[in-house]
């Protein structure tokens, strides 16, 4: 049975919410660490996949800095006025 039901353990936060058990959902530990830079599109995709797979967002060995990464461009901040 792939889909979570009221009698089975939800496999992701999305399944838990669908069957009304979101407050009792406990994610599994993240299975694989990533070297993706914090805030990068690659890291965001990995976080999205972790949520969809019922895993915690953060792995203890995930990259947390930009040491050794070159060529990172930063978008300039713009002030928006009402």
C-alpha positions, 0 to 999 in steps of 0.5 A: 500500500503506497498511500497512507491511510488512517490506520497506517503510518504516514510516509511524509508530511504531505501524507500525514496532512492528507489523513489528518495526522500532521501533528503526530508525524515524526520524520525519519533522519535525512539519509544522505548528506549534501555538499550543496551550498546553503541557499543554492537551488541544488540545496533547495531541491534536496530539502524539497526531496527530503520533505517529500520522502518524509525525512528531516530537513537537515543532515548533521554532515550537510555543508553549512558554509561557502569555504572552498566554493568559488564563483558564487554571485550574489544578487544585489539587494534592492529597496522597495518602497510602497 
